Amino acid sequence: MDSYEGTATLEWWANRSTCLGRLGVRVAVRVTGDDWTCDANLAPALSAEDRERFDFLMRLDPVFTLRFDDGSTLLVNAVAAVDDGRLVLTAYQAEAPDSAASRRVRQ
């Protein structure tokens, strides 16, 4: 697979049983060799209240679970692209086991 375009869901999990945010996204994944890039657009656009909640979660920890329509998941770091409202998603890289890092909740 060299590319994938479709819908998915970004989920922000506080722990294994508490999801504090679920956002629909349209993703465009491009694969080049061993690397991949992914752009995501929130779909539908967020209301002001939902945008505030999303921004709060991003400030707490930008690690989300990306859930594809087939049920497969991937932990990703989300970074807002300032220019056009896009999100850039990259594979989450685990920190050292003793660091005070992200929640790392796999669903």
RANOR-V911143 format. One record per pair of residues at least 12 apart in sequence whose ideal C-beta (glycine too) atoms are under 8 Angstrom apart, sorted by the first residue. I is the first residue (numbers start at 0). J is the second residue. D is the distance in whole Angstrom. If there is no record, write none. Layout:
i: <I I>
j: <J J>
d: <D D>
This chain:
i: <0 1 1 2 2 2 2 3 3 3 4 4 4 4 5 5 5 5 6 6 6 6 6 6 7 7 7 7 7 7 7 7 7 8 8 8 8 8 8 9 9 9 9 9 9 9 9 9 9 9 10 10 10 10 10 10 11 11 11 11 12 12 12 12 13 13 14 14 15 15 18 19 20 20 20 22 22 22 22 23 23 23 24 24 24 24 24 24 25 25 25 26 26 26 26 27 35 36 36 37 37 37 37 37 38 38 38 38 38 39 39 39 39 39 40 40 40 41 41 41 57 57 60 60 61 61 61 62 62 62 62 62 62 62 62 63 63 63 63 64 64 64 65 66 72 72 73 73 74 74 74 74 75 75 75 75 76 76 76 76 91>
j: <30 29 30 27 28 29 30 26 27 28 25 26 27 28 25 26 67 68 23 24 25 26 42 68 23 24 25 26 39 65 66 67 68 21 22 23 24 65 66 21 22 24 39 63 64 65 66 75 77 86 22 63 64 65 66 106 56 60 63 64 64 102 104 106 102 104 102 104 104 106 106 56 52 53 56 41 45 49 53 41 42 43 39 40 41 42 65 86 39 40 42 38 39 65 88 39 90 87 89 65 75 87 88 89 80 85 86 87 88 77 85 86 87 88 84 85 86 53 84 86 77 79 101 102 76 77 78 74 75 76 77 91 101 102 103 75 76 77 88 104 105 106 88 106 105 106 90 91 90 91 103 105 88 89 90 91 88 89 90 91 103>
d: <6 7 5 7 6 5 7 7 8 4 7 7 5 7 7 7 8 7 7 7 6 7 7 6 8 5 8 5 8 6 6 5 7 6 7 6 7 8 5 7 5 5 7 5 7 6 8 8 7 8 8 6 4 8 6 7 5 8 5 8 6 7 4 6 7 8 7 6 6 7 8 7 6 7 5 6 7 8 6 7 5 7 4 6 6 6 8 7 7 5 5 7 5 7 7 8 8 8 8 8 7 7 4 7 8 5 7 6 8 8 7 4 8 6 7 6 7 8 8 7 7 7 5 6 5 5 7 6 7 6 8 5 4 7 7 6 8 5 8 8 7 5 6 8 7 6 7 8 7 4 7 7 4 6 6 6 7 5 8 6 8>
